[in-house]
């Protein structure tokens, strides 16, 4: 009977599940597991980061891009605590992640030893599976169970492993459940299918709202909306499920969305929600205005945001395939035509913004140039802040491209870890990270990680020396701006100091030249430090509460500074208000 170290059995289970990358930092309470990863480095790659938050954010991003479980690792105590932000991102965006935590030796537990933290209690809220290993006998079995649970529940599995246990010997072999594991989804209910088809047939103003749960059904949904002449819109994390330039597309919905999407939603008599638990109720139809069909794998999401008439707990792809099998349900194209006209007007407004030519750089035209020059299989990693606004408006994501953000947690600093994960997972594709200077500064130390592993990610830093999104949030709330200005950093010099390529740009032409150059570099990361104009990312539709907030801000500003504040052009405000 074979005798094997527990750490080696742990790594064997990871390999069985097809895990190719583990993000983290070595350290005393996890070094036994690190040693096992070293012994199998030909099968699984350990990506050494400079901060555990980046490890967890990278693991979450890898799960978003690949639909496979992401794995991160850290020592117990301070390292484990650093993981929490990225793990909450995974939890809230519903992606599977496994976190392996070190711990003091089992003989020292509960003695207040150096760096001993009650990780079981600390990670209780973030985890769908949370265990502390107590003996080597069940180590591989619990690892196997943790991975299954993360996949089944689309969440975070946490294992705390005292460092002495993986070094112990276990007699016998362990065969993981990886090859036998499958997730099944409910079959389509014929009664619900007929009810949904009837609502669609009788609707005069139907709209489809797509979420990330519809990602795998893009072709089927495209067939459905085309055949039945229905406009659709997407939540931001679902961007690119169907190409943004599709004639039935109204872009994104919400504060960062289009005016056409807002108006269509407010006129709809049927809301079809596919794979989304969209939280912003003010951007949905008024209460009682529309009938509703919702398809979601999680029963708890059904009817959570809007009263639902047909609540389908099931797989979006299966349900839309069944709808398509019924043939054309409706032929009335008048509402679609009206929405397309509204979207055409919106796009005309956006064209002028895309062509801005200024110094400093116009963030609108800068993002538009990223869009226009993007390879067909480009991967976008987008940060939180005005970068999110510009990407929502000016990136026309294609169905072969990938797009990820920190959607529900909205944590600043997610773009660089996401770019690292994307480039590690897809070494033959190009990756662009778009982030503000405030967001990049939170994780900038890990630019050197991209250098170390020769990852040619293109990091565009939108540098306006301020927390610009907070600036507009304060104004929108009727508050005077306070503590939003940031001390400038020469990010290009920083990139060069790390061993990468750094380019500073201060005009649109300089940015275009820098991006063109970046695509020619394939062996190291490139950072474009783009000094930009402080242009306001106005909502697609300015609602009354926002207008009142801006008026209050203007009054406060005038009373305190005896001058009128600098505001976006009046024509832009009028376009988005009326």
VEXGUMAR-609442 format. One record per residue (C-alpha): x, y, z; residue in three letters. Coordinates in steps of 0.25 Angstrom, whole numbers, plus 5000, padded with zeros to 4 digits. Layout:
BEGIN
XYZALA
...
END
This chain:
BEGIN
500050005000UNK
500650134996UNK
500950245006UNK
500850385002UNK
501050525008UNK
499650595011UNK
500150715003UNK
500450634991UNK
499050574991UNK
498450714993UNK
499250754980UNK
498750624973UNK
497350664975UNK
497550804970UNK
498250744957UNK
497050644956UNK
496050764955UNK
496850824944UNK
497350944953UNK
498551004946UNK
498851124954UNK
498951164969UNK
499151304973UNK
499851344986UNK
501051364995UNK
501851265002UNK
502051275017UNK
502251195030UNK
500951135032UNK
500651095017UNK
502051055013UNK
501850905014UNK
500750925003UNK
501651014995UNK
502750904995UNK
501650804989UNK
501350904978UNK
502850914975UNK
502950764973UNK
501750774963UNK
502150904957UNK
502050834943UNK
500550814945UNK
500150934953UNK
500751074953UNK
500951154965UNK
500751304962UNK
501551384973UNK
500851514975UNK
501251634984UNK
499951644992UNK
498951544996UNK
497851634992UNK
498351624978UNK
498351474979UNK
496951464983UNK
496451564972UNK
497251484962UNK
496651354966UNK
495251424965UNK
495551484951UNK
496151344946UNK
494751284950UNK
494051394943UNK
494851384930UNK
494951234929UNK
493751184937UNK
494651084944UNK
495051094959UNK
496051194963UNK
497051164974UNK
497851254984UNK
498651224996UNK
499251295008UNK
499851285021UNK
498851295033UNK
498751425041UNK
499051545033UNK
499151475020UNK
497851415021UNK
497151545025UNK
497751615013UNK
497051505004UNK
495651555009UNK
495351664999UNK
495651574987UNK
494851464993UNK
493651554995UNK
493751594980UNK
493651444977UNK
492451424986UNK
491651544981UNK
491951514967UNK
491551374969UNK
492851304964UNK
493551184969UNK
494851204977UNK
495651114986UNK
496451184997UNK
497551105004UNK
497951165017UNK
499151135026UNK
499051115041UNK
499951095053UNK
500250945056UNK
499150865061UNK
499850845074UNK
499851005076UNK
498451035073UNK
497651105083UNK
498851155090UNK
498951295085UNK
500151265077UNK
500851365068UNK
499951405056UNK
498851305061UNK
497451355056UNK
496151295057UNK
495951275042UNK
494751185043UNK
494051295049UNK
494651405041UNK
494251345028UNK
492851295032UNK
492151405024UNK
492851395011UNK
492951245009UNK
491951145004UNK
492851035010UNK
493751065022UNK
494550955029UNK
495850935037UNK
496650815034UNK
496850735047UNK
497550605042UNK
498350565030UNK
497350445028UNK
496250535022UNK
497050645015UNK
496950605001UNK
495450565003UNK
495150705009UNK
495850774998UNK
495050694988UNK
493750734995UNK
494150874996UNK
494350884981UNK
493050814978UNK
492350914988UNK
492951034981UNK
492450994967UNK
491050954972UNK
490851074980UNK
491651174971UNK
492351224983UNK
493651224992UNK
494151094998UNK
495151125010UNK
496051025016UNK
496951055028UNK
498050955029UNK
499050945041UNK
500450935035UNK
500850805041UNK
499650725035UNK
500050735020UNK
501450675024UNK
500850555030UNK
500750425023UNK
499550355018UNK
499450215014UNK
498750175002UNK
498250254990UNK
497050354988UNK
496250364975UNK
495650494974UNK
494150514969UNK
494650614958UNK
494350524946UNK
493050474951UNK
492550614955UNK
491450684947UNK
490450794950UNK
489050774945UNK
487950874943UNK
486450864943UNK
485750824930UNK
484850924924UNK
483350924929UNK
482450914918UNK
481350994925UNK
482251104928UNK
482851104914UNK
481351124908UNK
481051234918UNK
482351304914UNK
482051294900UNK
480651344902UNK
481151474909UNK
482151494898UNK
481151474887UNK
480151574894UNK
481251684897UNK
481351804889UNK
482551864896UNK
483451744901UNK
484851764905UNK
485951664909UNK
486951694920UNK
488151594920UNK
489051564932UNK
490351484934UNK
489451354935UNK
489151374920UNK
490651374916UNK
490551234910UNK
489251254903UNK
489651374894UNK
489451314881UNK
488051254885UNK
487651384891UNK
488151454878UNK
487251364870UNK
486051384879UNK
486151544879UNK
486351544864UNK
485151454861UNK
484251524870UNK
484651664868UNK
485051694882UNK
486051804887UNK
487051754898UNK
487951814908UNK
489051764917UNK
489451784931UNK
490951834931UNK
491551694935UNK
490851634924UNK
491351724914UNK
491751654901UNK
490751534903UNK
490251584889UNK
491151684882UNK
490851824886UNK
490651864871UNK
489551764869UNK
488351844863UNK
487351804874UNK
488351844885UNK
488051964894UNK
489351954901UNK
489451954916UNK
488351994926UNK
488552074939UNK
489352194943UNK
490452154933UNK
489452114922UNK
488852184910UNK
487652274910UNK
487052184899UNK
487052064909UNK
486452154920UNK
485352204912UNK
485052064906UNK
484952004920UNK
484052114925UNK
483052084913UNK
483151934914UNK
481851844916UNK
482651714917UNK
484051704924UNK
484851574921UNK
485951554931UNK
486951454927UNK
488051414937UNK
488051544944UNK
487751584958UNK
487851734954UNK
487751814967UNK
487451954963UNK
485951964963UNK
485752104959UNK
486252064945UNK
485251954943UNK
483851974939UNK
482952044949UNK
482251954959UNK
481051884952UNK
481351944939UNK
481851814932UNK
481651664932UNK
482951594935UNK
483651464931UNK
484951424939UNK
485851314937UNK
486951284948UNK
487651164953UNK
487451214968UNK
485951214972UNK
486251324982UNK
486451424971UNK
485151404965UNK
484251524967UNK
485251584976UNK
485351714968UNK
484051714960UNK
482751644962UNK
482851524953UNK
481751454945UNK
482551334940UNK
483651294950UNK
484551194943UNK
485551124952UNK
486551074941UNK
487651094931UNK
487451214922UNK
488051134910UNK
487051014911UNK
485851114913UNK
486251204901UNK
486451074892UNK
485151024896UNK
484551164892UNK
485251164879UNK
484651024876UNK
483251084876UNK
483651174864UNK
483251314863UNK
482351364874UNK
482151504870UNK
482351584858UNK
482051734862UNK
483351814860UNK
482751954863UNK
483351964877UNK
484651904873UNK
484752014862UNK
484452124871UNK
485552074881UNK
486552064869UNK
486252204865UNK
486452254880UNK
487752174880UNK
488152234867UNK
488052374873UNK
488852324885UNK
489952274876UNK
490052404868UNK
490252474881UNK
491352374885UNK
492052394871UNK
492352534875UNK
492952494888UNK
493752384881UNK
494452484872UNK
494852584883UNK
496252634881UNK
496852704893UNK
498052724902UNK
497952664913UNK
497352534907UNK
495852524905UNK
495552394913UNK
494352374903UNK
495252374890UNK
496352294897UNK
495352184901UNK
494752184887UNK
496152164881UNK
496352044890UNK
495051994884UNK
495352024870UNK
496751954870UNK
496451834879UNK
496751704874UNK
495451614871UNK
495851524883UNK
496351634893UNK
496051624908UNK
495651744916UNK
495951764931UNK
495151884936UNK
495351954949UNK
494352024958UNK
494152174956UNK
494052264943UNK
494752154936UNK
493452074938UNK
492652184932UNK
493552204919UNK
493652054917UNK
492152044918UNK
491952154908UNK
493052144898UNK
493451994897UNK
492651914887UNK
492951774893UNK
492851664882UNK
492451524885UNK
493851464884UNK
494351564894UNK
494351554909UNK
493951664919UNK
494051664934UNK
493851754945UNK
493651754960UNK
492151764958UNK
491451744971UNK
492551774981UNK
493051894973UNK
494451884979UNK
495551984974UNK
496851914969UNK
496151794962UNK
496651824948UNK
498151794949UNK
497951664957UNK
496851624946UNK
497851654935UNK
498951574941UNK
497951454943UNK
497451474928UNK
498851474922UNK
499251354931UNK
497951274926UNK
498051324912UNK
499551344908UNK
499251354893UNK
498251464895UNK
498451614897UNK
497851674910UNK
497551824913UNK
497351874927UNK
496652004929UNK
496752074942UNK
496752204949UNK
497952264956UNK
497252244970UNK
496952094967UNK
498352064961UNK
499052114973UNK
498352014982UNK
499051894975UNK
500151964967UNK
501251874974UNK
500751754966UNK
501151814953UNK
502451754956UNK
501751614956UNK
501351634942UNK
502851674939UNK
503351544946UNK
502451454938UNK
502651534925UNK
501151564923UNK
500951664912UNK
499751724919UNK
499451864914UNK
499051954926UNK
498352084923UNK
498352174935UNK
497352284934UNK
498052394941UNK
497252514946UNK
497952524960UNK
496652514967UNK
495552414971UNK
494752464959UNK
493552364961UNK
493452414976UNK
493452554971UNK
492252534963UNK
491552454974UNK
491752564984UNK
491252674974UNK
490052584971UNK
489752574986UNK
489752724986UNK
491052724994UNK
492352814992UNK
493552734988UNK
494452694999UNK
495752604999UNK
495652554985UNK
496952614980UNK
498152514979UNK
499552544979UNK
500152514965UNK
501052394962UNK
501952374950UNK
501352234947UNK
502152224934UNK
503452234942UNK
502852134952UNK
502652034941UNK
504052054936UNK
504552034950UNK
503851904951UNK
504451854938UNK
503251884929UNK
503051984918UNK
502452124923UNK
501952234914UNK
501352364918UNK
500352434909UNK
499652564909UNK
498852574896UNK
497952484888UNK
499052464877UNK
500052424887UNK
499152324893UNK
498852264880UNK
500352254877UNK
500552184890UNK
499452084889UNK
499952044875UNK
501352024881UNK
500751944892UNK
500251844883UNK
501651814877UNK
502151774891UNK
502051634894UNK
502951604906UNK
502651704917UNK
501551784922UNK
501251924917UNK
500752044925UNK
500152164918UNK
500052274928UNK
498952364921UNK
498652494927UNK
497252524924UNK
496252634924UNK
495252634936UNK
494052604927UNK
492752564934UNK
492152424932UNK
490752474932UNK
489652374934UNK
488952324922UNK
487752384927UNK
487752494938UNK
486652464947UNK
485952564956UNK
486652534969UNK
488052544962UNK
487652684956UNK
487252734970UNK
488552684975UNK
489352764965UNK
488452884967UNK
488752874982UNK
490252864979UNK
490252984970UNK
489553064981UNK
490553014992UNK
491753044983UNK
491253184980UNK
490953224994UNK
492353164999UNK
493253214987UNK
492453334981UNK
492553274967UNK
491853174958UNK
492453034958UNK
492952974945UNK
491952874940UNK
491752784928UNK
491352854915UNK
489852904916UNK
489552824903UNK
490052694909UNK
489152724922UNK
487952754913UNK
488152624904UNK
488152534916UNK
487152604924UNK
486052614914UNK
END
